[in-house]
């Protein structure tokens, strides 16, 4: 379980969790709050509509999964046919 405390979505892997956060780390949140004027670095979570547009899907446990590359998708289809 890779639950994002910001958007409350669950991800199927650490790499999926990392990939759903976009924007750059220009400075820490605390450093941004201390600046005058207060600055935000633009780091945010992708929304569910953005994830779906990018080909992500939720598995049977409700965890977001990244789109598979062609070889992985073919292996998955073959495995499902064999069952």
One Martini backbone bead per residue (centre of mass of N, CA, C, O) as a GRO file, in nm:
protein
   83
    1UNK     BB    1   0.094   0.038   0.025
    2UNK     BB    2   0.056   0.380  -0.136
    3UNK     BB    3  -0.033   0.641   0.040
    4UNK     BB    4  -0.158   0.955  -0.015
    5UNK     BB    5  -0.187   1.228   0.197
    6UNK     BB    6  -0.295   1.439  -0.006
    7UNK     BB    7  -0.514   1.263  -0.210
    8UNK     BB    8  -0.592   0.962  -0.098
    9UNK     BB    9  -0.437   0.771  -0.279
   10UNK     BB   10  -0.366   0.451  -0.414
   11UNK     BB   11  -0.069   0.252  -0.481
   12UNK     BB   12   0.099  -0.032  -0.630
   13UNK     BB   13   0.366   0.153  -0.611
   14UNK     BB   14   0.632   0.352  -0.572
   15UNK     BB   15   0.655   0.446  -0.868
   16UNK     BB   16   0.360   0.538  -0.890
   17UNK     BB   17   0.365   0.739  -0.666
   18UNK     BB   18   0.592   0.918  -0.782
   19UNK     BB   19   0.447   0.973  -1.067
   20UNK     BB   20   0.192   1.141  -0.943
   21UNK     BB   21   0.414   1.348  -0.891
   22UNK     BB   22   0.439   1.691  -0.983
   23UNK     BB   23   0.704   1.883  -1.029
   24UNK     BB   24   0.919   2.089  -0.850
   25UNK     BB   25   1.201   2.115  -0.621
   26UNK     BB   26   1.287   2.423  -0.522
   27UNK     BB   27   1.160   2.392  -0.230
   28UNK     BB   28   1.048   2.384   0.060
   29UNK     BB   29   0.766   2.445   0.220
   30UNK     BB   30   0.888   2.611   0.452
   31UNK     BB   31   1.053   2.803   0.273
   32UNK     BB   32   0.807   2.918   0.118
   33UNK     BB   33   0.664   3.040   0.374
   34UNK     BB   34   0.919   3.237   0.443
   35UNK     BB   35   0.861   3.394   0.209
   36UNK     BB   36   0.860   3.720   0.028
   37UNK     BB   37   0.643   3.603  -0.092
   38UNK     BB   38   0.470   3.341  -0.088
   39UNK     BB   39   0.569   3.013  -0.210
   40UNK     BB   40   0.519   2.786  -0.476
   41UNK     BB   41   0.642   2.487  -0.652
   42UNK     BB   42   0.401   2.302  -0.798
   43UNK     BB   43   0.359   2.063  -0.635
   44UNK     BB   44   0.163   1.768  -0.733
   45UNK     BB   45  -0.118   1.591  -0.800
   46UNK     BB   46  -0.267   1.383  -0.991
   47UNK     BB   47  -0.557   1.341  -1.124
   48UNK     BB   48  -0.785   1.111  -1.214
   49UNK     BB   49  -0.821   1.222  -1.503
   50UNK     BB   50  -0.517   1.219  -1.570
   51UNK     BB   51  -0.458   0.923  -1.522
   52UNK     BB   52  -0.660   0.812  -1.731
   53UNK     BB   53  -0.541   0.962  -1.978
   54UNK     BB   54  -0.253   0.803  -1.926
   55UNK     BB   55  -0.363   0.485  -1.858
   56UNK     BB   56  -0.455   0.443  -1.594
   57UNK     BB   57  -0.547   0.206  -1.326
   58UNK     BB   58  -0.763   0.018  -1.127
   59UNK     BB   59  -0.768  -0.224  -0.924
   60UNK     BB   60  -0.940  -0.446  -0.715
   61UNK     BB   61  -0.817  -0.252  -0.464
   62UNK     BB   62  -0.790   0.061  -0.574
   63UNK     BB   63  -0.516   0.070  -0.718
   64UNK     BB   64  -0.291   0.241  -0.883
   65UNK     BB   65  -0.185   0.190  -1.226
   66UNK     BB   66   0.031   0.172  -1.460
   67UNK     BB   67   0.099   0.155  -1.767
   68UNK     BB   68   0.171  -0.077  -1.995
   69UNK     BB   69   0.371  -0.218  -2.181
   70UNK     BB   70   0.351  -0.419  -2.446
   71UNK     BB   71   0.483  -0.675  -2.319
   72UNK     BB   72   0.323  -0.675  -2.053
   73UNK     BB   73   0.040  -0.686  -2.178
   74UNK     BB   74   0.077  -0.956  -2.323
   75UNK     BB   75   0.139  -1.129  -2.073
   76UNK     BB   76  -0.128  -1.072  -1.929
   77UNK     BB   77  -0.317  -1.185  -2.146
   78UNK     BB   78  -0.196  -1.472  -2.148
   79UNK     BB   79  -0.250  -1.534  -1.849
   80UNK     BB   80  -0.563  -1.496  -1.858
   81UNK     BB   81  -0.616  -1.721  -2.074
   82UNK     BB   82  -0.496  -1.965  -1.896
   83UNK     BB   83  -0.730  -1.949  -1.660
   0.00000   0.00000   0.00000
